[in-house]
């Protein structure tokens, strides 16, 4: 006889662990299925905006490898300038340690965690989901798809399948001590990629995470761009610990990310912004929203909304997360269009206009939002409707 659960979460990244922890803590019988075994490597820059802290259920100090308060902007390495935030705007983590910490938190809250158990299929019948793995099958009232951009939940149920997709390539370098010291407390953003995209350096403990993210359709060139970027950084001869690529999906408001008993969160739902390609803060946020929608449908004491879990969740995402994604897309298109059309002028203006970087730091620290900053510039706010 198949085991029956109130909720099954597929995927043990930030969104899945957050959802599982909140569900279990509220008393829901929750199963978290993870295809790998933690700690496991995850291709990701590992930059956690300070604003993400509001969506965490506990401290992450134990896995923070650096705190960044300075951003150095370069244009294909030929020129650069730096801007500094009065307080750190991002924490640097390795995703294997970060994700493991969050999974342990879910387990401590009462979630049952099955590692090394990949989901192969999800079916819906009579309002219930049947989740099949190599180890068996389970029934559940709700399934939370936190299994990434190529996840089984969305693919088998036809959710979030028409999202624009960018490519990212990341290399973890065992960098020389001089390079580690040079980037301590600061990140690099290298601009000028067409039609948009950027390179990055994120400092870690004994390593530098170096990568490039490019616009949809440009992925064929990404390894070459990354190699050239590393050369410009003086890392051409540094030892590579690991190199890996991954797609980044970007949701549009009309795209369905929930239906029936299934809700997609994090990368599976395309919740990354198109200005920075950052997704961890939205993953944590969406995990909380999915748990709240499911708990309301299960009749938890704090239930307050009307309607089914899927529609409730999608409404919450459209209200609390999508405005940020829309605003970030508009800002990204404007910024990169200026950089590629008038590179010299745009770079000089970026260096001189401190307000732009103050606004960016405010957003990253959680003191403001992309949507709020865009609204402060009436002439630019129209772009949110255009792009």
N, C-alpha and C positions, 0 to 999 in steps of 0.2 A: 504494500500500500504506500502511495506517495505521501511524503511529509507535507504538511500544510502549514504555511506561515502567513502572518498578517502582511508582511512586506519582505520582498527579496531585493537586495541592492546588488547590481552587477557591476563590479569594478571597485577597487580599493584605492583610488586616487583621492584628492582633496574633496571633490563633490560627493563621491560615494561614501567615504568615511564620515563626512559631516552628516549626511542624511541618515546613515545607519546609527550613528551615535545619538542623534536627536530622537529617532524613532524608538530605539531601545530604551533610552532614558525615560521616555514617557510611558513605557510599559508595553509597547508593541513587540510581538514576537518577530524578531528581525534576523534574517540570514544575509550575510555579506559574502558574495562569491568573488574570488580574485583568481585570475588565470595563472598568475605567477606566485612566487613566494617572496614575501618581504624579508629583508630589504631587496628591492630590485631596481635596476637602472631605468630611468625615465628620461627620454630626450626632452629637455626643457632648459631654458636659461637659468631657471631657479631664482628669479627675482620676485620676491613677494612684496608688493606695495604695502606700506605701513597701514593704509586704509583697510587692508584685508583683516587686520587684527579684530575689527568689530564683529567679524563673522566666525572667529575662532572660539572654541569652547574652553581653551586653556592656553597657557604660555607655550611659546616655541623656542625660548632662549637656548635650550639644550641643543638645538640643531642649527642655530644661526651661525654662519661662518664669517660674515662681515655685515656691517651696516653702512649703507652708502648715502652720503650727503652731497656728493659732487658729481656732476655730469660733464663729460668732456665731449664736445661735438666736433666731428671732423668731416671733411668732404673728400672722400677717397684718400684720406691720410695726407693730403697736400697742405692743408691749413686746419687750424683748430682753435677753439676757445672753450673756456670752462665757466660753468655757472654752479653756484653753491647754494644749497638750501640751509636755512638756519638750524634745521633739525634733519635727521636721517629721513629719507623718503622711501627707502626700500631695504629689505633684509635679504641677504644672499643665503640660499640653502642648496644642498644637494637633495634632489627629489627622493632618492632612495631612503635617506634618513628622515626627511620631512614626512613622506607618505607613511612610513612605518610608524612614526609617532602618532599620526592621526588614526591609523588602523588600530593601534593599541588602545587609543582613547575610546574608539567604538566598542571594542571588546570589553573594556573595563565598564562601559555603561550597560552592558548586558547583551550586546549583539553576538550572535554565533558567527564565527569567521571560518570559512573554508578556503584555504589557500591551495594553489596548484589545481584548481578545479575550473577549467574553462567552460563557459556556456557555449553550446553549439546551436541552440534553437530556442525560440520563444513563440508560443502559440497562445491565442486567446479564444476561449469558448465559454459561453454562458456567464460572461462577466468576470471570469477568473483567468489568470495567466498560468501557463504550464511552462516551466523553465527546465530545459534539458541540458545536462552536462555529460561528460564522459563517465562520471561516477553515478549517474542516476537522473531522476526527474523529481521536481518539486512543484507543488501548487501554491498559489499565493493570491491574495486579494489585490495586491499592488506590486508592480515591478518598477524599480527605479533604475533606468539605464545610465550608468556612470562609466561606460566602457569605451569612451574615447571616440575619436573622429571616424574610426572604422568599426564601430561597435556592432555587436550582433543584435542588440535590442532594437535600435533604430532601423537597421537594415531589414530585419525579418518582419517588422510591423509597419514599414513604410513611413517612418517619421524622420524629418530633417534630412531628406535625401537630395535636396536641390540647393545646397548651400555653396556660395562661392568659396573656393579653396585656394589657399596660398601654400607655398612650400617653405620649410625652415630646415636648415642644416646646422648642427651643433658639433663642436669639437671640444673635448676636455683636454687641456694641455697641462702636463707637469712642467710648469714654467720655471725658468731660472729665478733665483731669489731677487735679482734686481727688478725683473718684470713684476713679480708678486708685490714688491714694495711700491713700485711705481703706480700700481692700480689699487692699492689698499684704500678703501673708503670711497672709491670713485668708479664710475662706469663710463665706458665709451659708447657713443652712438655715431656711426659712420653713415653719412647720408649721400644722396645723389643717384641712387639706383633707379632705373626707369622701368615702368612708369611710376613705381613707388617701391619702397622697401628700405632696409637699413641693415648695417652690421652692428654687432654688439660685443663688448667685453664686460663680463661680470666677474668680480673677484671672489675667490673661494679660499679655503684653507689649504694651501699647497698647490692649488690649481687655478687656472683661468678658464672660464667658460667663454668660448668664442663662437659666434655664429652669424648667420645671415638669414633674413626672411625676405622673400620676394613676392611680388604680386602674382595673382593667378596667371598660369600659362608660362611662367618664367622658370619653372623648376629645373629644366634641363641644364641650366647654366649655374646652378647653385653651388655645386662642389668647386667649380673653378673660381667663382666669386669669393668663396670662403678661403680657398688656398691663397688667392692674391691678397685678401684682407689680412690673413695671418702673416704673410710675408711683410706687408707694410708695417705691421705691429712689431716686427723683429722676432717672430715666433716660428719662422720657417724651419729651424733646426730643432725646435723643442719636441720633447717626447709626447706622443699622442696617447692618452689613456683610453679614449673611446671617441668614435665619430659616428653620428647617426642622424638621419633625417626624419621628419614627420610632417604631416599635413596640418594646416590650421584652417578651421572652418569659421565662417562669419555668418551669423543668423540675420535674417531680415524679419521684420515684424509679422508678416503674414505666414511665415513658415510654421507648420504644426510641429510642436515638440512634445505633445501629450495627447493621448486618446485612450478611451476606455480605462483599463487598469495600469497603463504604462505612462511613465513620465521620464523624459530625458533631462539630464543635468550636465553642467560643465561642458567639456569639449564635445560630448556626444550631441549636445544641443546647439553647438556653434557659438557658445558664449565667450567669445574673445573679441577684444576691440581692435579696430583696424588702424589705430594710430600707433600703438605699441605692440600689438599682437599678444598682449598680456591676457591670461585667462584664469589665473589662480584665484584672484579676488572674486570673479564672477562664479567660479566653480564653488567656492565656499558659500557664497550667497545663495546660489540656486539649490545647493544641497539643503540649506535651511528652509527655503521656500517649499521644496518638494516634501520634506518631512512635515511641515506645517499643514500642507494640503492633504496629505495622507492621514495624518492624525485627526484632522477635522472630519474626514470621511469615515474614519473608524470610530468616531464618537468620543474622542478624548475630551477630558474635562475642559480644555481650553479652546475647544472648537467654537468658532464664532461666525464663519462664513457659510453662505448657502451655495448649493450647486455641487456637482461631482468633483472629484479630486483633480481630474485632468483639466477641466475648464477653469477651475479655481487656480490651479498652478500656472496655467498659461496666462491668465489674467494678471497674476502677481508678477510674473516675469516681464510682461509687457508694461506694467506700471513701474516696477522698481529697477529693472535692469536694462530693458530695451532702449529707453531714452538715452542712457549712457552710450550704448553701442551706436545708436544713430548719430549722436553728437560727435563721438570719436571718429566715425567714418567721414563726416563732413569736414572736421578739422584736418584729418589725414589727407583728404583729397586736396584741400586748399593748400596745405603746407607743402606737400610733395609736388604739386603742380607748379608752385612758385619756385621750388628748389631746382626742378628740372628745366623750367622755361627760362628763368633768370638766375642762374646759379650764383654768380658773383654778388648781385644785388640782394638776393634772398639770404645768402650766407652772412653778408654784412649787416643786414637788418636783424637777423636772428641774434647776432652777437651784441647789437646795441639795444635791442628792445628787452629790457629786463622784465617788463610786465609779462611777456609770453612765458618766460621760465618761472617766474613767481607763480603764475597761474598753474603751470604744469606741476610744480612742487606741491601746491595746495591740493590739487586733485590726488596726487599720489599719496599724500599724507592723510587724506580723508577730510581735510578742512573745506573742500569744495567738491565740485563734480564737473565733468566735461559739459554736461547740459547747462549747468549754472554759468560756467565761464563763457560758453557760447552765447548765452542770452545776454551777457553783459556787453556784447559787441553787436548792437542792432543791425549794422550793415552786413555782418557775417552770419547772423542767425538764420537769414533766408536760405543759406547754403544747406541747412539741415533738410529742407524740403527738396532741394535740387539733387543732392547726391544720394 
